[in-house]
Amino acid sequence: MDEIKRTSSHYERELQDIKQNILYAGVLTEMAIQNVVVALLERKSELARKVIDGDKEIDKLDTEIEEQCIRLLALRQPIARDLRFITTAIKINGHLERIGDMAVNIAEKVLQLNEVPQLKPYIDLPRMGEIAREMIRGSLDAFVREECELANHIRRMDSTIDTLNEQIFRELLTFMLEDTRTVHRALLIMQVSKNLERIADHAKGIADMVVYMVTGINVRHQWPGDTSDNICDEKRDDS
């Protein structure tokens, strides 16, 4: 009996280790987004380079989390909720690693933008960055607390980012049509905006996986408006 208790306790610690590492990866990606936006607004190229260098830690953590999950799947053979938790963690880990890559992409564009005169005041880009960070933070909170309602709220926020991205695109297109000398700078800003929009997509992907973990229902290919309002009231499959 004592051996069973020790084994169970060790297993729970392994699950908690995965959860803590996922949260740490979330913190690193949030910091990367915050730093790269500041690097753009304040034209701090050194901060942009710090984001690029910091991606190595995110990549290393991505590998560690993946190995933890695969080891548990192989040795513990989890079922039901534990199986959904581990498979969800693997998916979330992948999304966070990609978010880190997107932050690096933005940092590379910031380095180029900081070498030329600023085309326009940055108003919507900081808003996109803050919303993206909020989506990452909220989706991971939903993961830890297993809150389907919060995950659905995060999923709905993605439309706000999409609207801002489209707005920036239209504005920059006007700049390029009026003065061809702005094309290079405008395209770089468009790429920054597009990467922030993709970061939000990954944050929504995390929230999608939380809904699956909690309810057992796969909503990855459904927009929030297409999802039943009472999806979080569906009976959980805990067997």
Backbone as CSV, one residue per row, in Angstrom:
resi,resn,N_x,N_y,N_z,CA_x,CA_y,CA_z,C_x,C_y,C_z
1,MET,0.825,-1.207,0.000,0.000,0.000,0.000,0.863,1.262,0.000
2,ASP,1.931,1.267,0.834,2.825,2.421,0.887,3.481,2.669,-0.465
3,GLU,3.825,1.569,-1.140,4.453,1.697,-2.458,3.489,2.333,-3.453
4,ILE,2.211,1.960,-3.388,1.195,2.531,-4.275,1.049,4.024,-4.016
5,LYS,1.046,4.403,-2.715,0.915,5.810,-2.355,2.109,6.614,-2.860
6,ARG,3.318,6.044,-2.693,4.512,6.742,-3.149,4.497,6.911,-4.660
7,THR,4.070,5.866,-5.363,4.003,5.928,-6.822,2.996,6.976,-7.270
8,SER,1.827,6.978,-6.608,0.792,7.952,-6.943,1.261,9.370,-6.668
9,SER,1.941,9.566,-5.540,2.441,10.881,-5.180,3.483,11.366,-6.184
10,HIS,4.357,10.470,-6.601,5.380,10.828,-7.581,4.742,11.185,-8.919
11,TYR,3.725,10.441,-9.292,3.004,10.700,-10.544,2.368,12.085,-10.516
12,GLU,1.745,12.444,-9.393,1.122,13.763,-9.263,2.165,14.864,-9.365
13,ARG,3.340,14.643,-8.789,4.403,15.637,-8.874,4.873,15.803,-10.325
14,GLU,4.907,14.697,-11.058,5.306,14.779,-12.460,4.308,15.603,-13.266
15,LEU,3.029,15.420,-12.981,2.001,16.211,-13.662,2.130,17.688,-13.302
16,GLN,2.390,17.960,-12.024,2.551,19.342,-11.582,3.796,19.983,-12.199
17,ASP,4.857,19.207,-12.370,6.074,19.726,-12.995,5.792,20.181,-14.428
18,ILE,5.009,19.389,-15.138,4.639,19.765,-16.504,3.862,21.081,-16.489
19,LYS,2.902,21.173,-15.578,2.085,22.380,-15.489,2.942,23.602,-15.175
20,GLN,3.870,23.473,-14.240,4.727,24.593,-13.862,5.647,25.003,-15.013
21,ASN,6.156,24.039,-15.742,7.019,24.368,-16.876,6.242,25.060,-17.990
22,ILE,4.993,24.636,-18.199,4.138,25.299,-19.180,3.933,26.762,-18.777
23,LEU,3.664,26.992,-17.497,3.457,28.359,-17.013,4.718,29.201,-17.182
24,TYR,5.871,28.599,-16.906,7.131,29.328,-17.057,7.369,29.695,-18.522
25,ALA,7.056,28.773,-19.409,7.176,29.070,-20.842,6.245,30.220,-21.223
26,GLY,5.065,30.235,-20.617,4.128,31.331,-20.866,4.686,32.668,-20.412
27,VAL,5.325,32.678,-19.251,5.946,33.908,-18.737,7.027,34.392,-19.697
28,LEU,7.847,33.476,-20.192,8.925,33.849,-21.105,8.382,34.439,-22.406
29,THR,7.316,33.862,-22.931,6.756,34.381,-24.181,6.086,35.735,-23.961
30,GLU,5.409,35.889,-22.824,4.822,37.195,-22.502,5.891,38.271,-22.429
31,MET,6.990,37.964,-21.753,8.084,38.921,-21.614,8.681,39.262,-22.976
32,ALA,8.785,38.264,-23.840,9.334,38.495,-25.178,8.461,39.476,-25.956
33,ILE,7.149,39.294,-25.877,6.229,40.193,-26.580,6.315,41.605,-26.008
34,GLN,6.314,41.703,-24.692,6.417,43.015,-24.053,7.709,43.721,-24.465
35,ASN,8.807,43.013,-24.422,10.102,43.615,-24.745,10.199,44.032,-26.205
36,VAL,9.639,43.225,-27.084,9.781,43.552,-28.499,8.907,44.753,-28.859
37,VAL,7.776,44.910,-28.190,6.931,46.088,-28.431,7.620,47.344,-27.902
38,VAL,8.225,47.240,-26.726,8.980,48.371,-26.171,10.154,48.712,-27.097
39,ALA,10.818,47.693,-27.615,11.938,47.921,-28.536,11.487,48.692,-29.768
40,LEU,10.270,48.430,-30.214,9.723,49.141,-31.367,9.355,50.579,-31.006
41,LEU,8.615,50.741,-29.915,8.127,52.063,-29.525,9.262,53.008,-29.151
42,GLU,10.256,52.485,-28.426,11.335,53.325,-27.932,12.603,53.199,-28.755
43,ARG,12.503,52.463,-29.862,13.619,52.295,-30.799,14.870,51.779,-30.081
44,LYS,14.671,50.746,-29.282,15.759,50.138,-28.523,16.189,48.837,-29.202
45,SER,17.143,48.941,-30.075,17.586,47.769,-30.841,18.214,46.709,-29.946
46,GLU,18.899,47.133,-28.898,19.531,46.170,-28.007,18.490,45.284,-27.333
47,LEU,17.332,45.863,-27.022,16.251,45.080,-26.418,15.698,44.079,-27.419
48,ALA,15.633,44.473,-28.687,15.185,43.544,-29.732,16.155,42.369,-29.850
49,ARG,17.442,42.662,-29.765,18.440,41.578,-29.822,18.322,40.655,-28.612
50,LYS,17.940,41.225,-27.472,17.748,40.418,-26.267,16.605,39.417,-26.468
51,VAL,15.565,39.842,-27.164,14.438,38.941,-27.463,14.905,37.799,-28.356
52,ILE,15.713,38.124,-29.352,16.221,37.084,-30.261,17.072,36.074,-29.505
53,ASP,17.961,36.576,-28.660,18.820,35.678,-27.885,18.016,34.851,-26.883
54,GLY,16.975,35.442,-26.322,16.165,34.756,-25.309,15.361,33.597,-25.846
55,ASP,15.194,33.525,-27.169,14.408,32.429,-27.748,15.063,31.082,-27.505
56,LYS,16.373,31.072,-27.247,17.059,29.808,-26.978,16.501,29.146,-25.723
57,GLU,16.173,29.946,-24.719,15.628,29.386,-23.483,14.232,28.814,-23.710
58,ILE,13.433,29.494,-24.529,12.102,28.987,-24.846,12.202,27.671,-25.606
59,ASP,13.129,27.600,-26.553,13.317,26.363,-27.323,13.774,25.215,-26.418
60,LYS,14.683,25.526,-25.495,15.172,24.501,-24.573,14.038,23.980,-23.695
61,LEU,13.211,24.895,-23.208,12.074,24.504,-22.365,11.062,23.694,-23.160
62,ASP,10.880,24.051,-24.417,9.971,23.310,-25.296,10.394,21.842,-25.376
63,THR,11.686,21.610,-25.551,12.203,20.237,-25.627,11.996,19.496,-24.308
64,GLU,12.277,20.153,-23.194,12.136,19.528,-21.881,10.683,19.134,-21.608
65,ILE,9.753,20.029,-21.918,8.334,19.739,-21.671,7.869,18.584,-22.541
66,GLU,8.281,18.590,-23.791,7.896,17.509,-24.702,8.413,16.164,-24.187
67,GLU,9.650,16.158,-23.723,10.226,14.910,-23.197,9.504,14.464,-21.937
68,GLN,9.130,15.408,-21.070,8.377,15.054,-19.862,7.058,14.384,-20.237
69,CYS,6.354,14.975,-21.194,5.045,14.449,-21.581,5.166,13.072,-22.223
70,ILE,6.127,12.906,-23.102,6.307,11.616,-23.774,6.688,10.539,-22.757
71,ARG,7.538,10.902,-21.794,7.941,9.936,-20.768,6.739,9.480,-19.943
72,LEU,5.870,10.420,-19.583,4.681,10.049,-18.805,3.743,9.177,-19.621
73,LEU,3.573,9.506,-20.887,2.704,8.695,-21.744,3.234,7.271,-21.852
74,ALA,4.541,7.127,-21.951,5.144,5.804,-22.132,5.163,4.983,-20.848
75,LEU,5.477,5.633,-19.733,5.675,4.894,-18.480,4.414,4.776,-17.628
76,ARG,3.564,5.776,-17.683,2.377,5.785,-16.808,1.108,5.314,-17.502
77,GLN,1.118,5.379,-18.830,-0.064,4.984,-19.614,-1.331,5.614,-19.041
78,PRO,-1.400,6.946,-19.001,-2.559,7.632,-18.407,-3.826,7.423,-19.237
79,ILE,-4.964,7.573,-18.570,-6.256,7.449,-19.240,-7.131,8.640,-18.871
80,ALA,-8.231,8.800,-19.597,-9.258,9.802,-19.317,-8.670,11.196,-19.111
81,ARG,-8.930,11.818,-17.952,-8.549,13.209,-17.725,-7.035,13.408,-17.771
82,ASP,-6.290,12.475,-17.187,-4.833,12.621,-17.205,-4.296,12.554,-18.626
83,LEU,-4.885,11.707,-19.441,-4.454,11.595,-20.830,-4.759,12.891,-21.573
84,ARG,-5.954,13.456,-21.333,-6.307,14.720,-21.977,-5.388,15.839,-21.498
85,PHE,-5.041,15.822,-20.213,-4.144,16.853,-19.686,-2.790,16.805,-20.389
86,ILE,-2.231,15.609,-20.521,-0.895,15.492,-21.106,-0.910,15.839,-22.589
87,THR,-1.908,15.353,-23.316,-1.979,15.682,-24.736,-2.235,17.176,-24.935
88,THR,-3.015,17.785,-24.035,-3.237,19.228,-24.091,-1.942,19.974,-23.823
89,ALA,-1.174,19.504,-22.841,0.104,20.142,-22.518,1.052,20.111,-23.710
90,ILE,1.068,19.002,-24.437,1.931,18.894,-25.620,1.534,19.939,-26.664
91,LYS,0.233,20.083,-26.887,-0.254,21.056,-27.867,0.055,22.484,-27.417
92,ILE,-0.212,22.780,-26.147,0.046,24.116,-25.618,1.527,24.452,-25.735
93,ASN,2.364,23.489,-25.414,3.810,23.679,-25.509,4.213,24.075,-26.924
94,GLY,3.636,23.414,-27.895,3.923,23.748,-29.288,3.499,25.163,-29.638
95,HIS,2.321,25.566,-29.152,1.849,26.932,-29.411,2.795,27.957,-28.794
96,LEU,3.250,27.713,-27.575,4.142,28.660,-26.905,5.487,28.778,-27.629
97,GLU,5.993,27.656,-28.119,7.256,27.692,-28.859,7.104,28.516,-30.129
98,ARG,5.976,28.380,-30.792,5.723,29.153,-32.008,5.556,30.637,-31.682
99,ILE,4.944,30.939,-30.541,4.819,32.340,-30.131,6.207,32.945,-29.940
100,GLY,7.105,32.183,-29.340,8.478,32.647,-29.196,9.107,32.947,-30.546
101,ASP,8.853,32.092,-31.521,9.374,32.313,-32.872,8.796,33.586,-33.488
102,MET,7.497,33.825,-33.255,6.866,35.033,-33.778,7.483,36.288,-33.165
103,ALA,7.799,36.227,-31.872,8.438,37.362,-31.204,9.806,37.639,-31.826
104,VAL,10.537,36.585,-32.167,11.831,36.750,-32.838,11.638,37.397,-34.210
105,ASN,10.629,36.947,-34.938,10.350,37.541,-36.249,10.088,39.043,-36.120
106,ILE,9.315,39.411,-35.097,9.025,40.826,-34.876,10.310,41.582,-34.539
107,ALA,11.131,40.986,-33.675,12.385,41.629,-33.269,13.278,41.898,-34.479
108,GLU,13.315,40.975,-35.409,14.133,41.160,-36.607,13.616,42.328,-37.451
109,LYS,12.292,42.481,-37.513,11.719,43.616,-38.253,11.969,44.921,-37.501
110,VAL,11.935,44.878,-36.172,12.187,46.072,-35.363,13.603,46.578,-35.597
111,LEU,14.554,45.672,-35.683,15.937,46.074,-35.933,16.048,46.848,-37.250
112,GLN,15.292,46.432,-38.242,15.315,47.142,-39.524,14.594,48.481,-39.431
113,LEU,13.466,48.496,-38.741,12.700,49.739,-38.615,13.459,50.795,-37.816
114,ASN,14.229,50.340,-36.846,14.974,51.292,-36.018,16.127,51.955,-36.768
115,GLU,16.450,51.441,-37.945,17.534,52.009,-38.734,17.053,53.080,-39.707
116,VAL,15.736,53.265,-39.788,15.172,54.242,-40.731,14.230,55.175,-39.985
117,PRO,13.919,56.354,-40.565,12.985,57.275,-39.903,11.622,56.612,-39.680
118,GLN,11.004,56.923,-38.558,9.709,56.321,-38.229,8.645,56.814,-39.198
119,LEU,7.876,55.888,-39.729,6.877,56.222,-40.738,5.659,56.905,-40.138
120,LYS,5.190,56.418,-38.994,3.977,56.913,-38.378,3.993,56.584,-36.895
121,PRO,3.173,57.280,-36.107,3.071,56.917,-34.686,2.502,55.500,-34.549
122,TYR,3.044,54.755,-33.606,2.554,53.388,-33.380,1.453,53.438,-32.317
123,ILE,0.236,53.263,-32.758,-0.921,53.323,-31.851,-1.574,51.951,-31.702
124,ASP,-1.909,51.343,-32.822,-2.611,50.054,-32.784,-1.679,48.888,-32.474
125,LEU,-0.412,48.972,-32.872,0.514,47.865,-32.608,0.689,47.594,-31.113
126,PRO,0.886,48.638,-30.281,0.964,48.369,-28.841,-0.317,47.759,-28.290
127,ARG,-1.465,48.180,-28.820,-2.742,47.585,-28.394,-2.790,46.108,-28.748
128,MET,-2.331,45.777,-29.940,-2.293,44.374,-30.347,-1.373,43.571,-29.438
129,GLY,-0.220,44.153,-29.104,0.715,43.452,-28.231,0.135,43.200,-26.858
130,GLU,-0.557,44.189,-26.296,-1.139,44.034,-24.969,-2.268,43.000,-24.977
131,ILE,-3.100,43.037,-26.016,-4.190,42.056,-26.112,-3.620,40.645,-26.276
132,ALA,-2.579,40.522,-27.092,-1.954,39.208,-27.295,-1.403,38.671,-25.983
133,ARG,-0.752,39.528,-25.207,-0.220,39.103,-23.906,-1.358,38.697,-22.976
134,GLU,-2.440,39.465,-22.993,-3.592,39.138,-22.151,-4.191,37.793,-22.546
135,MET,-4.208,37.515,-23.844,-4.749,36.241,-24.314,-3.880,35.069,-23.867
136,ILE,-2.567,35.239,-23.931,-1.663,34.176,-23.471,-1.861,33.930,-21.988
137,ARG,-1.851,35.028,-21.224,-2.005,34.921,-19.768,-3.351,34.284,-19.405
138,GLY,-4.411,34.738,-20.064,-5.742,34.216,-19.760,-5.912,32.761,-20.145
139,SER,-5.369,32.374,-21.295,-5.513,30.986,-21.727,-4.759,30.041,-20.799
140,LEU,-3.593,30.477,-20.288,-2.843,29.639,-19.356,-3.497,29.614,-17.975
141,ASP,-4.111,30.718,-17.573,-4.899,30.713,-16.334,-6.041,29.711,-16.444
142,ALA,-6.687,29.703,-17.609,-7.779,28.757,-17.836,-7.269,27.321,-17.792
143,PHE,-6.073,27.105,-18.313,-5.453,25.777,-18.297,-5.216,25.304,-16.861
144,VAL,-4.635,26.173,-16.031,-4.315,25.809,-14.657,-5.585,25.601,-13.838
145,ARG,-6.551,26.488,-14.018,-7.771,26.440,-13.209,-8.858,25.576,-13.829
146,GLU,-8.574,25.091,-15.069,-9.536,24.251,-15.799,-10.875,24.971,-15.931
147,GLU,-10.832,26.198,-16.412,-12.025,27.034,-16.553,-12.399,27.163,-18.025
148,CYS,-13.423,26.465,-18.401,-13.887,26.486,-19.789,-14.419,27.871,-20.177
149,GLU,-15.142,28.526,-19.271,-15.722,29.826,-19.571,-14.631,30.849,-19.892
150,LEU,-13.555,30.849,-19.098,-12.449,31.765,-19.349,-11.791,31.447,-20.689
151,ALA,-11.624,30.174,-20.984,-11.029,29.784,-22.266,-11.879,30.280,-23.429
152,ASN,-13.194,30.173,-23.306,-14.070,30.654,-24.368,-13.984,32.167,-24.521
153,HIS,-13.828,32.866,-23.401,-13.662,34.326,-23.454,-12.397,34.687,-24.235
154,ILE,-11.313,33.976,-23.983,-10.067,34.222,-24.701,-10.238,33.931,-26.189
155,ARG,-10.956,32.890,-26.513,-11.186,32.537,-27.918,-11.887,33.681,-28.652
156,ARG,-12.819,34.333,-27.969,-13.570,35.425,-28.600,-12.703,36.672,-28.811
157,MET,-11.674,36.849,-27.993,-10.826,38.029,-28.099,-10.040,38.068,-29.407
158,ASP,-9.900,36.934,-30.045,-9.094,36.859,-31.269,-9.644,37.775,-32.358
159,SER,-10.949,37.976,-32.384,-11.548,38.821,-33.422,-11.096,40.274,-33.300
160,THR,-10.822,40.737,-32.075,-10.348,42.110,-31.872,-8.986,42.301,-32.518
161,ILE,-8.103,41.336,-32.336,-6.780,41.390,-32.964,-6.904,41.379,-34.480
162,ASP,-7.788,40.547,-35.001,-7.980,40.475,-36.455,-8.416,41.826,-37.012
163,THR,-9.323,42.494,-36.302,-9.820,43.801,-36.741,-8.697,44.835,-36.758
164,LEU,-7.880,44.854,-35.716,-6.767,45.802,-35.648,-5.749,45.540,-36.760
165,ASN,-5.481,44.276,-37.040,-4.542,43.924,-38.101,-5.050,44.420,-39.455
166,GLU,-6.334,44.233,-39.710,-6.919,44.705,-40.967,-6.876,46.225,-41.058
167,GLN,-7.110,46.881,-39.936,-7.083,48.344,-39.890,-5.685,48.877,-40.215
168,ILE,-4.673,48.259,-39.629,-3.288,48.659,-39.900,-2.937,48.425,-41.360
169,PHE,-3.381,47.302,-41.897,-3.094,46.990,-43.302,-3.673,48.057,-44.226
170,ARG,-4.926,48.449,-43.987,-5.569,49.447,-44.842,-4.855,50.796,-44.749
171,GLU,-4.477,51.173,-43.526,-3.793,52.450,-43.329,-2.445,52.472,-44.045
172,LEU,-1.687,51.398,-43.912,-0.367,51.337,-44.536,-0.461,51.244,-46.053
173,LEU,-1.504,50.606,-46.533,-1.708,50.539,-47.979,-1.900,51.941,-48.546
174,THR,-2.600,52.783,-47.806,-2.792,54.173,-48.219,-1.455,54.910,-48.291
175,PHE,-0.605,54.694,-47.281,0.729,55.306,-47.290,1.490,54.913,-48.550
176,MET,1.480,53.627,-48.883,2.258,53.141,-50.014,1.736,53.678,-51.342
177,LEU,0.419,53.798,-51.459,-0.176,54.303,-52.695,0.117,55.785,-52.888
178,GLU,0.205,56.516,-51.788,0.450,57.957,-51.872,1.922,58.302,-52.069
179,ASP,2.808,57.446,-51.571,4.242,57.731,-51.661,5.006,56.410,-51.694
180,THR,5.565,56.076,-52.842,6.257,54.789,-52.992,7.513,54.695,-52.112
181,ARG,8.020,55.842,-51.642,9.196,55.809,-50.773,8.905,55.191,-49.407
182,THR,7.615,55.022,-49.085,7.232,54.453,-47.790,7.051,52.937,-47.847
183,VAL,7.171,52.361,-49.046,6.814,50.945,-49.221,7.601,50.026,-48.286
184,HIS,8.926,50.189,-48.241,9.746,49.279,-47.432,9.350,49.338,-45.964
185,ARG,9.231,50.547,-45.413,8.870,50.694,-44.004,7.461,50.176,-43.732
186,ALA,6.552,50.464,-44.660,5.163,50.013,-44.487,5.075,48.491,-44.473
187,LEU,5.832,47.853,-45.352,5.814,46.383,-45.401,6.377,45.782,-44.109
188,LEU,7.418,46.406,-43.555,7.971,45.913,-42.294,6.943,46.019,-41.171
189,ILE,6.237,47.136,-41.119,5.212,47.320,-40.081,4.079,46.311,-40.276
190,MET,3.711,46.072,-41.527,2.680,45.068,-41.811,3.093,43.704,-41.274
191,GLN,4.373,43.373,-41.442,4.853,42.074,-40.965,4.843,41.999,-39.438
192,VAL,5.137,43.117,-38.786,5.029,43.153,-37.323,3.592,42.890,-36.912
193,SER,2.659,43.589,-37.563,1.237,43.424,-37.250,0.774,41.995,-37.508
194,LYS,1.207,41.420,-38.625,0.795,40.058,-38.972,1.321,39.051,-37.953
195,ASN,2.547,39.261,-37.482,3.094,38.346,-36.483,2.351,38.452,-35.160
196,LEU,1.942,39.651,-34.775,1.126,39.805,-33.563,-0.227,39.117,-33.737
197,GLU,-0.772,39.214,-34.934,-2.049,38.535,-35.209,-1.885,37.022,-35.118
198,ARG,-0.753,36.517,-35.578,-0.497,35.071,-35.510,-0.253,34.629,-34.061
199,ILE,0.378,35.490,-33.268,0.558,35.186,-31.849,-0.808,35.015,-31.187
200,ALA,-1.739,35.914,-31.511,-3.094,35.801,-30.963,-3.766,34.505,-31.411
201,ASP,-3.509,34.093,-32.647,-4.053,32.824,-33.138,-3.539,31.656,-32.289
202,HIS,-2.261,31.705,-31.936,-1.698,30.639,-31.102,-2.277,30.674,-29.691
203,ALA,-2.507,31.884,-29.163,-3.135,31.998,-27.845,-4.545,31.432,-27.879
204,LYS,-5.260,31.694,-28.968,-6.593,31.109,-29.142,-6.490,29.589,-29.235
205,GLY,-5.427,29.102,-29.898,-5.227,27.660,-29.992,-5.045,27.024,-28.627
206,ILE,-4.362,27.732,-27.721,-4.210,27.236,-26.351,-5.572,27.153,-25.681
207,ALA,-6.377,28.209,-25.848,-7.718,28.217,-25.256,-8.582,27.099,-25.834
208,ASP,-8.439,26.842,-27.136,-9.172,25.727,-27.760,-8.851,24.413,-27.056
209,MET,-7.562,24.212,-26.770,-7.139,22.972,-26.131,-7.638,22.878,-24.689
210,VAL,-7.771,24.016,-24.025,-8.311,24.000,-22.660,-9.768,23.545,-22.680
211,VAL,-10.530,24.045,-23.651,-11.928,23.598,-23.778,-11.969,22.085,-23.968
212,TYR,-11.076,21.567,-24.796,-11.022,20.117,-25.009,-10.665,19.383,-23.729
213,MET,-9.671,19.893,-23.014,-9.226,19.227,-21.786,-10.360,19.143,-20.761
214,VAL,-11.131,20.232,-20.657,-12.178,20.298,-19.637,-13.430,19.528,-20.048
215,THR,-13.815,19.631,-21.313,-15.086,19.048,-21.752,-14.936,17.783,-22.586
216,GLY,-13.749,17.583,-23.166,-13.580,16.464,-24.083,-14.103,16.768,-25.475
217,ILE,-14.501,18.031,-25.717,-15.051,18.445,-27.012,-13.992,19.226,-27.784
218,ASN,-13.745,18.824,-29.015,-12.727,19.466,-29.848,-13.341,20.652,-30.583
219,VAL,-12.875,21.866,-30.273,-13.404,23.079,-30.910,-12.333,23.782,-31.742
220,ARG,-11.246,23.102,-32.037,-10.121,23.752,-32.724,-10.505,24.346,-34.065
221,HIS,-11.433,23.716,-34.773,-11.792,24.187,-36.110,-13.144,24.893,-36.110
222,GLN,-13.535,25.377,-34.936,-14.776,26.132,-34.821,-14.456,27.524,-34.299
223,TRP,-15.032,28.545,-34.940,-14.916,29.884,-34.388,-15.828,29.985,-33.185
224,PRO,-15.496,30.843,-32.203,-16.327,30.957,-30.992,-17.803,31.188,-31.299
225,GLY,-18.076,31.974,-32.350,-19.474,32.229,-32.696,-20.198,31.000,-33.213
226,ASP,-19.417,30.016,-33.674,-20.024,28.777,-34.180,-20.213,27.740,-33.081
227,THR,-19.660,28.031,-31.898,-19.696,27.077,-30.802,-20.924,27.313,-29.939
228,SER,-21.570,26.245,-29.568,-22.740,26.373,-28.712,-22.408,27.138,-27.443
229,ASP,-23.299,28.069,-27.042,-23.058,28.891,-25.858,-22.950,28.063,-24.590
230,ASN,-23.571,26.896,-24.606,-23.562,26.085,-23.382,-22.545,24.948,-23.461
231,ILE,-21.530,25.106,-24.307,-20.528,24.047,-24.454,-19.850,23.744,-23.122
232,CYS,-19.667,24.771,-22.281,-18.992,24.556,-21.001,-19.887,23.858,-19.999
233,ASP,-21.166,23.724,-20.324,-22.085,23.004,-19.441,-22.180,21.534,-19.803
234,GLU,-21.481,21.181,-20.902,-21.521,19.770,-21.307,-20.921,18.896,-20.221
235,LYS,-21.439,17.719,-20.079,-20.959,16.784,-19.051,-19.534,16.371,-19.362
236,ARG,-18.677,16.475,-18.346,-17.292,16.050,-18.523,-17.188,14.531,-18.499
237,ASP,-16.270,14.050,-19.294,-15.999,12.608,-19.299,-14.802,12.355,-18.407
238,ASP,-15.054,12.040,-17.126,-13.976,11.820,-16.154,-13.683,10.357,-15.930
239,SER,-14.293,9.519,-16.683,-14.120,8.073,-16.440,-12.762,7.609,-16.913
